[in-house]
Amino acid sequence: MSTHFVGDTTVLLCRSMRHITRSLDTIITVTIMPIALMLLFVYVLGGAIDVGSAQYVNYLLPGILLITIVMGISYTAFRLFTDVNSGMFERLQSMPISRPSVLWAQVLASVVSNLLSLVLVMLVALLIGFRSSAGIWDWLAVVAILILFTVATTWIAVIAGLSARTVDGVGALAYPFLFLLFISSAFVPTDTMPAVVRAFADNQPVTSIINTIRDLLAQQSTGADVWIALAWCVGILVVAYTLATAAYRRKRG
Amino acid sequence: MQTLHVRGLEKSYGQLPVLRGVDFEVERGTIFALLGSNGAGKTTVIKILSTLLKPDAGSVCVNGFDLAGQGKLVRESISLTGQFAAVDEILTGRENLVLVARLRHLENARGVATDLLERFLLVKDADRRVGTYSGGMRRRLDIAMSLIGDPPVIFLDEPTTGLDPHSRTEVWNSVKSLAREGTTVLLTTQYLDEAEHLADRIAILHEGRIIANGTLAELKLLLPPAQVEYIQKQPTLEEVFLAIIGNHGDSVAAAGSDPTTVRQS
């Protein structure tokens, strides 16, 4: 790691933050789909879904937060793809800067912009009746898990941004995540699903993350879920980071 | 003293050989043009020299640093202006310049940016987003970004492709003044007149090899001796264009006042 890592990352992070604040419509685009899904499920479908004694919006929110992050990281992939295609990426590579800074700045920008989107979605949830009695430590734990999930999945977005050949390819990034979210405990409890589907839903990464967040916000014991969730996040982070840095080395020849 | 020293450079993309042993040298403070048609490998040479691509074989020395082991020092010495203007469209012109100045770790990034905006006639548009710039303005900004930090070696990959004649003349003038100040310039071009106008030495890259290398005068000697013929010189469309635009009084007056000039063919 070179001596300029922190300075160069800061300069490039400021650049990415300018991109984000100058296209606030991207934050709106990112949040519209999760908010619309939330309204749809709370006011149209939710009445018919039995989640026990909890308010449905309280049950639903963790899944909606993850959808928000999934939409957000697609924009990170898009920003990186634009840099590669516009030649900005090569310009940066031919300069005497710390090379990891180029990617880390994108990852940090992704965390900041996702936190903004999450706050927006959370405000709408509060408006339509979401309530939590969770204390400050529970909230901090929720924020920490959301940040960890964002960092881990942003590295997947980095792979997509570096290796996609078309904008449509970049846009396809969100689909596998949405697939995982729909076949999970995000919208309905898994115990009404057929055995095979349920086995998949219970043992894939997002269910444990969603259950952990839900339990923290409802002030219930998270049980083993929190450790499974952390293991998944760290596992995804390590694999995605390794593949992303390999793609980066390939890209710069 | 040679600032650029290239020996036996080879590069293949998969099975396709692009460079098959390229050798050349460039002296300090001179302009060297790499001339070749599309696909001759010019961009590949530039990418290798600016550490974006690893060669399969050969040795390269840039400003006294070995490309293989001293990549960081090579990058300190060079600056690349790629084939397409590499500018950040969402930032303003000024912000683009400040960004590069900060990344080159200069003390007075804002001052450097202001100087370059003046030098490249971008003051009026400095605080507009680059997305609204014309092609010529982008290219000027692009070249201005490459000059930040006064790198001793500059690579220009087809710097005037896609520019109108007016902007092209501006780019030519800035390249010439760079060389006068001691910067070594390696440029690629597919325009013969560009090489003729700018370059101290010209190398022709063809099918992955340098097939000719010398000054314009030396290259002319490769052809049969010139015969003197008298022909009437019509103004070219470019001269007409520039005359109507009105910014290039000198060259147009010369072309217009003397309809018959001697041309060697």
Interface residues (C-beta under 8 A of the other chain):
Chain A: S2 H4 G7 D8 V11 L12 R15 R18 H19 R22 S23 S86 G87 M88 E90 R91 L92 Q93 S94 M95 P96 I97 R252 G253
Chain B: K47 S50 T51 L52 L53 K54 K72 R75 E76 I78 S79 L80 G82 Q83 F84 A85 A86 V87 D88 E89 I90 L91 E95 L99 V100 R102 L103 R104 H105 R129 M145
